Amino acid sequence: MNYDVVVIGAGPNGLSAAIEVARAGLTVCVLEANEKIGGGVRTEELTLPGFLHDVCSAIHPMAILSPFFQKLHLKQWGLQWFFSPAAVAHPLPDGSAAILYKDLNRTIENLGNNAQRWHDLFAPFTRTPFAFFSQILRPIRIPRRPFLMARFGRLALRSCVDLVQRNFSDERARALFAGCAGHSSLALHARGSASFGLALAIAGHAVGWPLPVGGSQKIADALAACLQSSGGEIITGHKVRSMRDLPQARCYIFDVTPRQLLNITEDALPSRYRQKLSGFQYGPGVFKMDWALSAPIPWRNQDCLQAATVHVGGTTEEIVQAEAEVWKNKHPDNPFVLLAQQSLFDTTRAPAGKHTAWGYCHVPNGSHIDMAERIERQIERFAPGFRDVILSRHTMSTTQLEAHNENLVGGDNNLRQFLARPTLRWNPYSTPNSKIFICSSSTPPGGGVHGMSGYLAARTALRRIFRR
């Protein structure tokens, strides 16, 4: 068949691109290599029957804040959100815990002499959060709120370590921020790593860190239903290895990383642009685990049961050291573990009385090393008896994750690439071939489930090809 647009990849960005095209009244088809749509938002029974685990992403603050998802009203397509009482918990070696609540004032009650500093740092951004995130979830342009964005930029370009040292003396505030920044694959000494801590903490105070009821797959299912209601098609099990595997279309939008784009397009892109894409550097990968549990995780500090997300890494210095070792091509003995305990708040995830947990740590790109024992030892440190409640476990190394989803090949490598992705280009979604566009997380605004890369790539194609 012939289409106006063909989208390659049925992840959140690919589906979002297709929705925007279909809503413009054009014919669109999405081709997905796997038998199941979703890309980074899939849910499967990875351990035991009846235990639903998010294969990749699990907690989605950017999905709530996404300007495009807000327009789609995905609730009507079956997507429901649950917000845990706290956005994130961070247990500390002394038995205390720092807790980030949506309520800024409640959060600072436990931050000692850094309470006012935390408030002053985040309050300006939480007054109009949706307007703020509409500015950062797009390529860098002249901002509509120049003073607010200048304030953010001045802070965001710092390293996490620098921002923490300049602003906080209390370990609870220091660790809480470092844990948020640790979601980045950038080393925490690297310039720009503070931006992740800022954005995620602001999101937590603005809306919380929600999880989809029934699993992350529900996001993809809702996007697919929205697309199909507008006449869009989805074909699964269709692996695209070259341009010869594509049906005829007026343009193609690729939800793939530069590596896959180069392999598929071959000589359809000029050599100079191909050379630039080939210079795209992939940062650390992850080692990921899922657990079926007989009971909730027995945290030493019970406040950790209030949060769907728990940062397990100890003090700021321990987190910084663990992340620095990854960048030295080492596997830390005490990794920083990002953990989610969805079944505490979503009873659909496990049989009655049972629970699930999800977690990962950063590892060198392409790692084959099994980090399961180190991850469980780190959790046990803050939750004695954790191993006693494990019924079953499932692990995925970096290479196994990439086999599951070819886009999962590592995070950002440096600040320059983070600011100019995938290459330095005024419109990062276009290529020198007027029929080829790219919409993956390798384009602005980068990683996260928000669909904005897909939406903005589709808008570029609609303007340039269809004059819409």
N, C-alpha and C positions, 0 to 999 in steps of 0.2 A: 504494500500500500504506500501511497504518498501522503506525507503530512506537512503541515506548515513548520512544525518544530518536533525534533526528537530529542529527548533528554536521556542521558546515559547515567544510570544510577538512581535507585529509589530510596536513598537516604532522605533525611529531613530537608536538605537543600535541594536535591533533585526534585522531590515531590513539590516543594514550594515553588520552584521555577515553573514546573508544569501547571500548577494551579493558576499562577499569574497569567500564563499564556492562554489557558483555557478560558479564564474569566474575561479575556480580551476578545473572545469569540473565534479563536483559531483552533485548528486541529493539532493535537499533541499526543505523543506516545512516549511512555517511559519504559526503558529497557533495563531490566535488573538481572545481573548474572546469577544470583542466588534464587532458590525456589521461594524464598520468603522476603518480602519487602522490609525496609527499616534501616538498613545500614548500621549505624551506631545506636539505634533504638529498637532493639529486639529483646524479647523475653522468651525463655525456654525452660523446660524442666531439666536442668543440668545435673542435679544430684539424685533425688528420689522422686517417685511419682507424687504429684500434688504440690510440690515445692517449686514456685515460679521464681526464676532468677533473671535479672537484667544482664544480658550478655555483655553489653558495653556500658553505656551511660545509665545513670540511675536517678540522680537528683537534678532538677531542671529550673533553676531560678531564671535563666535567660529566656526560657520558653514563655514564662508569664510576662516578662518585660518586653518581649519582641513586638515591635510595632506591626509587623506583618501578621503574626499569629493573633494579635488582638483584633485585627480586621476580619479574620476568618471565623471568629466565634466558634471555636472547635468544640465547645460543649455540645452544640447541636449535632455533632458527628460522633458523640459518645465519649469524649474525653473529660474525665473528672480528675480534680486535683485534691490532694490531702496535704495540709500544712501541719507539721509537727509543732508542739508548743514552743520549741526552740529551734532556730535554724541550724546551729552547729554547737557541739560540745567539744572541749579540749581538755582531757584529763592530764594532770601533772604528777610528777613523781612523788610529791609530798602528800598526795591524796586529795588535793583540792582540784577544782575544775573551773575553767573559764567557759562561760556560756554566752553565746550571741543570740539574743532575742530580737524579734521584730521591734519591740519597744526599746528605743535607744536608752531611755532613762532606767529601765529595768536592767539592761545590760551593764551599765556603768556602776550599778550598786555594788558589784563584786570586783571592780577593777582598782580598788585602793586609791592611792594618790594620783593615779592616771585617769581617774574618772572624767574629770573636766576636759582633759586633753583629748580623750577618745570622743567625747561629745562634740567638741569644737572641730575635730577633724572630719566627722561624718555628717553632722547636722546640715550643712549647706547643701549637700547632695541629696538628702532624703526629703527635702521639702517639695520638690517637683521631680520625683524619680522617673516617671515615664518620659518626661521631656528630656531629662538627662540621658537616659539610655537610648533614646532615639538619636542622640548625637554621637554616642560612642559605638553603636551597632551599625556602623557604616564606614566607608573610607574617610580618611582625614580630609576635611574640607573647611572652608571658613565657617565657624560655628554660629548658630543662631543666638547662643547665649555666651558671648565671648568672655566675659569675666569669670563665669562659673567654669567654663572649659579651660581657661588659662590657669585657674587654680588647680583643676584636676591634672592638667598636663604637667605643671610644675612638680606635683607630687608623684605622678605616675612614672615619670622618666627616671626616678631614683631607683636604686636597688632596694629590695626589701630590707636588707641589713641596715642600710643607711637610714631609711625612714624609721625603722624601729629604734635605732640608737638615738636619733634626734628627738623622738617624741615620747618614748616610754621607758620607764625605769622599773615598773611593776611587772613581774614575770607573767602574770596572767594576761595582761594587755599585750605584751610582747609575743607570747606564744599564740594568742588568739589571732593576731594579725599574720604572723609567720605561717600559721596553718592555712589560712586563706590564700596567702601568696604561694604556698606549696602546691596548689592545684596547677600552677604553671609548670611547664617543663624547662623553663629557664633556671639556671643556677640562681640561688637567692642573693648571691653577691653581684649578679649581673644587672646592669642598668635596664630599667623597664620592668623588672620582676615585681616592683611595688604595685604596678598597675593592676595585677590580678588580685592582690590582697584588697586593694581599694574597691575594685568593681564588685567582688563577691561579698565583701562586708556591707557595702552600700545596698546591694541587692537583698541581703538578709534583713537589713533594717527597713528596706522599702516594702518588700512583699513577703519575705521569708524564703526558705529553700524548699519548694514543694516536690512531691513525688506523684506520678500518675497512678491512680487507682487501677489495679490489675496489671501493672508493669509498664515499662517504657514502650513496649510494642504498641500500646494504645495510642501513643502520639502518631506513629506511622499509620495505624489503622484509620485514625480520624482524618489525617491528611489525605489518605487514599480515598476515603469516602467523599471528602470535599471535592477532590479532583474528578472523580467519576460522576458526581452530580452535575458537573459542568461539561461533561462529555469527553473528558480525558481518558486515555487508555493506559493500562499497565500490563506489560508482558514480562513474566518472571522466567528464570531459567534460560535467559538469552545472554550468553557471554559475548561481549564485544572485544575482539582481539585486534581488529583493524577497521578502517573505514569501509571495507567491503562487507562487513557484517551489519551495516546500517541500512535501513530503508531510505528511500529518497525523501528529502526534506529541504526546505528553504534554509534552515539553519539547524545547528546542533549545539546543545548545551551539556557540558560534561561535568558531572559531579564526581570527579576523580582528582587525584593529586598530580603534580607535574610529571612524576615518573610514568604513571599510566597514560597520561595524555601524550607524552612523547612516543610511547610504544604503539599507541593506537593510530595516531595521526600520521606517523612516518613523514613523508615528504610533503604532506598537506600544509605544513607550517614552514616558513623560511628558516634557513640555517642559523641566522643571527638570533632569532627568537628562540629557536630550539637550544642554542648554546646557553642562552640566559636561563631557560627552564632547567637545563641539565645542572646548573649551578645551585639549584634549590637544595638546601641542606636539611636533613631530617635530624631532629634532636632525639633525646632519650625515648625509649619505649616504656611499656609497663608489664608487670607480672600481676595477673589478676586471679582472685580466688572467690569462690562462692561456697557457702556452707548451709547445710540443712541442720537445724538445731532442735534439741528436745526442750529447750527453755530459752528465755531471753539471755543475752550476754550478761554475765554477773559482774558488772562494773563495780569497782571499789567505791567510786563516787556515784551515788544513785541519781544525781542530777543528769548524768549522761543518758539516762533513759528518756529524757524529755526531747532529745534531738534525733531526727532521722539520720543525720550525718555526724560522725565522730572523727576527729583528727587525732590519730594515735602516733605520737612521735616524741612526747616528752617536752623538754625545754626548747627554747628558741635555738640555743647553741647546738643541741642534738639534731634538730631538723635541718639546720643550715649545713651541718657536717655531713649528714646522710645524703642530702641532695648534691653537695659538692663532690662526694665520692662517685656518684653516678657519672658526673661530668668528667671524672678522671678515669672512666671506663672500669670502675670498680662496682662490686655488688655489696652495699652496706650491710654490716652485721645487724645493725639496729635501724631498719628502714623506716621512713616516714610513711605510715599507712593511712590511706583515705578510706574510711569505712562507712557503710550505710546499713541501717537496720530497719528496712522498710516494713517488715511484718508486724512491728510494734504498733504501727498506725494503719496498716492496710491488711485486713484479715483475709483478703483473697490470695495472699502470697503463699500461704502454708496451710496444711490441715489444722483442724482445731487443736489448740494447745501447743502447737509446734511453731517454729520460727525459721527465718532465713537471715543470712547476713551476706554482705557483698564487700569486697575490699581489693585494693591494689596498691602497689608501690612502684616508683620509677626504677628503671634498670637501664643499662647501656643499650643503645639501639642494636637490634638484631640479637639480643641475648637469648641463650638457650638455658640459662641457669634456673634451677628450681628454687624459688624463694619461699616455698610454703612453710618450712620449719621456722625460718627467720620471721616471717609475718606473724605466724601463730604465737611465737615466743614474745614478740612485741605486744600483741594484744593481751596475752596472759599476764604480762607485767602490770597492766592497768585493770585487768579483769581476771583475778585468780579463779581458776576453775573453768575457764573458757573451753579448754580442750575436753573437759568432762561432759559438756553438753553438745558436742559435735556428733551428729549421726552420720553425716557424709560430707565429703568435700569434693570440689571440682577446681582444677587449676588450668590456666591458659598462659603460656609464655608469650613473649612478644611475637615470635614467629608463628605461633598458633593463632594469635589474634589477627595477624596479617592474613593468614590463610582463610580465616573466617570473614574478614572484610579487608580488601586490599588497600583501603584508605587509612587503615590503622598502622602506619609505618613510622610513627614518631612525631613528637611535637615540634615546637619552634626551636630553632637553633641559636638565634641571636636577635638583638634588638633591631638591627637594620632589616632583617627579613620579616620581623614582626610588623614593622611599620610599612614595608613595601613588599607585599606578597601578591602573587608568586614572584613577580619581578617589579622593578620600578617602572610604573606606567600610570598615566593619569586615570584611565579607566581600566582597572585590573581585571575586569571580567571579559574584556574583548581580547582578541588576538589579531595578528596581522592578516589572518585569513578571515574575511568578512562573514563567513558562514559558521565559524567555530567560536564558542564562548566557553568559559570555565566558571563553575559555581561552587566548588567544594570549599572546605574549611581552609584550603590553601589560599583563599581570597579573603578580603575583609568582610566581616569583622573577625574572622578566624573561628577557632573552635567553640563548641557549645551548641546546644540544640535551640536554635532561634529562627532558622529558615531564611535569615536575612541575606546570606550570600546567594541563595537561589533566587530570592525575590529580586535583588538588585541586578543579578545577571540577566534575568528575564526582562526587566525593564530596559536594560541596555539593548537587548536583542529586539524588543518591540519598537524601540525608537529607531534603531539603525536599519533594520530589515523591513519592518512593516509600517514605519512612520506612525506609530501609535504611542 
